[in-house]
Amino acid sequence: MAEAHLREATSGDIGALSRLLVQLYAHELPGMLRGKVEAQVELARRLLHSAPLGRRYVLERDGAVVGMGCLATHDAPRPETPAGVLLQAPVVMGPLNGLWSILGAARGLLTIADPPEHDEGQIHSVVVDETRRGDGLGGVILRHLEEDAIGLGKRRAVLQVISSNVGARAFYRSAGYSEAELRRGPARDRLAYPSVLMRRELATAG
């Protein structure tokens, strides 16, 4: 089996990235997106096509994209979700599924943590294709993102995990991350999906 390697994502990867995003949402937030999987993938494709890819990497093995991960910083935060594209959900998914998907996505947007501090690298959207899990590929992506953060002079890696995603929380704890309370304000805390903030000191940063 060929060795896995990471590279920066390009517009040519949007099809694969769309499918990975749908898998990520289905695992972390079941029911956030409604309707047929292909319709969900199409909405994800439109969203990715309409926003900057940011510092996004893809993991390749055997000539196929099998995972991805992203790094955001204070000066280059996560790209915003284009509201106009999100409102296309009823057309893509059907009226009812589209409406529920808009509501679920809006709640998801309220869940996202604030941009990281100047000395932090924020890791997000880490996912491995469901057919390739269990081979240590998640660790490969995580280490690459941490090294990227160190290269940018960041002293700490931070990430956010949905509270109910016990598997992801255990994975990050095993990688040296500790959990901290995540506060977004009373209104957002009531509406957002419950989640935790996880941190790891990057001791080799300059």
N, C-alpha and C positions, 0 to 999 in steps of 0.2 A: 504494500500500500504506500502511495506517495506521501511524502512529508507535507504537513500543513504549513502554510505560510500566510502572512498578513500583508496587505497593501492598502493604500488609500482607495476609497470607493470613488467610482466615476458614474456619470450619468448612464453608462451602459450596464450598470449593476442594478438599476432601479427595479427591474422585474424581480430579481432574486431578493432584493432588500424588502420589497413589498410583501412577499410571502413570509419572510422571516419576521417582519413586524406583526403580521396577523397571528403567527404562532406565538409571539411574545405576549400579545394582548390576550389571546385565548388561554394561555397558561397563567398569567399574572392576574388578569381581570376577566374571568369568564362572564360572558354576557354583556360586556361593554359594547362590543360591536355585534350587530344582529344580521341575520340573513345568510345567504349562501356564502361559502368561503370565497368563491371566485369574485363575488360582488364586494366582499370585504377587501380582497386583494386589489381590486380595481380602485377602490376609494383610497387605499394606502398608496397606490401608484400615483394617483393624481396629487395627493398631498406631498409626496416626495419630489415629484416633478416640479411643483410650484414653490418649493422652499430650498434654500441652500442646504447642501448635504452636510456642511459643517465638518468637524474633525472626525469623520466616520471611516472606519476600517472594515474591510471584509476579509474573512478567513477562507482560503481556498484549499481544497484537497481533491486530488484526482480530477483536476480541471473544472471543478464545480464550486460555487460559493456555498459554504456550509455553516457560516456564522458571521456575526458582525458585532461591533462594539463602538462606542463613541466617547469622546472626551470633550468636555466644555470647560471654559475658564471664565474668570470674571470679565475679561476683555472680549472674549468670544463665547458668549453663552449659547445655550441650546437654541436652534432656530425656532422661531415662532410658527405655530400652526396656522396656515392661511384660512381665515374664517370663511371666506367666499367659497373655497373648495370644500370645506367641511359641510357647508350648507347644500352641497350637491348630493349628499347622502340619500335623500328620498328618491332622486332620479336613478341613482346607481343601484340602490338596494330595495326599492319599493317604498311607498309612503310610510307604512307603519314601522318596518324595520329601520328605515332611514331616520325617522323621528327618534326612535329609541337609541339609535347609534349616536345621533347628535347630542342627546341628553347624556349618554354615557361618556362620550368624548369630552363634553364640557366639564363633567365631574372629574375626569382624568386630568384636564388642564389645571383645575383648581388644586389637584393633588401634587403637582410638580413642585419640588423644593425651589427656593429662591436661588439665583446664581451664586456660585461659590465665591469665597473670599479671594483676595489677590494671591495668597500663597497656597491655594487649593486647586486641585484638578478634579472636576466632577465627572465621574464615570456613569454612563447611562446606556440604555438600549442594548445591553449585552444579551445575546441569544445565540444558541446553537441549533441547527436544524434538528427537528425531532427524530429523524432517522439516524443521526450521528451522535446522539448524546451518550454519555458514559465512557467516552474515550479520552477524557481530559482536555477537550478542546476549549471548554470554558476557561480553564486555567491559562491556556495559551493566550487567549484574548485578553484576560485580565492582566497578565504580566506585561503584555505589550502596552496596554493603556497606562499602566503604572510607570513604565519606562519612558513613555511619551511625556507624562506629567513631570517626571524628574528632569527630562531634557529641556522642559520649559521653565525649570527653576522652581517647581512647586514642592512644597514641603509636606503636603498631606493629600491623600486621596479620599474623596467623599462620594457616597452613592446613596441612593434611596431604594428601599425595598417595601413592597406592599406587605403589611403585617401578616396576612394569611399565607404568604408564600414562604412556608417554613423550609422548603428545600433550598431556596436561594439564600435565605438567612444563614442556614447551616453552612452552605458553600462559602460564603464570604467570611463567616467567623473562622472557618478552617484556614482561610487565607490570611488571617491576622487582623480582621476588621472587628471593631467593637461597635455596639449599638448605643445610640443616644436619642433622647427625646426630640421629636420633630415638632416645632411650633410654627404655625402659619397664621395665627390670629383666630379669634373665636368663630367668626363666620366661616372661614375656609375650613377650619377643623371640623365643623359640623357637616359640611357638604362634601368634603374630600374623602377619598378612600383612605382608611387608616393605614399608616405606613411608618417606617422607622428610618432614621438616618444612620448610616454606618460610616466609620472613619478608620483610616490607617495612616500612621506616620510613615513618611517616606524618608527614612533615616539617611539615605545616600544623597539626598538633594543638597545642592551647594548652599 
